[in-house]
Amino acid sequence: MPVNVGTIDQYVRIVVGLALVAYALEDGLSIQGWHWVGLIGLVLLLTAFFKSCPLYVMFGYSTCRARR
């Protein structure tokens, strides 16, 4: 997959992803109610780690600076 996640985008994904995972695991490992929504944070962390977002590829969008 192409690299299409820029540095600022990557940092935002990490912070929001960690916050969502913390929300999901607020009461321990038994995820109940709306806490499952916090597991979306795992997707954000993965896309930040690999610097590639499948949705960005689909729409032809990139937050990386153009390489010279």
Secondary structure as the mmCIF struct_conf table of DSSP 4:
data_model
#
loop_
_struct_conf.conf_type_id
_struct_conf.id
_struct_conf.beg_label_comp_id
_struct_conf.beg_label_asym_id
_struct_conf.beg_label_seq_id
_struct_conf.end_label_comp_id
_struct_conf.end_label_asym_id
_struct_conf.end_label_seq_id
HELX_RH_AL_P HELX_RH_AL_P1 THR A 7 ALA A 24
TURN_TY1_P TURN_TY1_P1 LEU A 25 ASP A 27
BEND BEND1 GLY A 28 LEU A 29
HELX_RH_3T_P HELX_RH_3T_P1 GLY A 33 LEU A 39
HELX_RH_AL_P HELX_RH_AL_P2 ILE A 40 PHE A 50
TURN_TY1_P TURN_TY1_P2 LYS A 51 LYS A 51
HELX_RH_AL_P HELX_RH_AL_P3 PRO A 54 PHE A 59
TURN_TY1_P TURN_TY1_P3 GLY A 60 GLY A 60
BEND BEND2 CYS A 64 CYS A 64
HELX_LH_PP_P HELX_LH_PP_P1 ARG A 65 ARG A 67
#
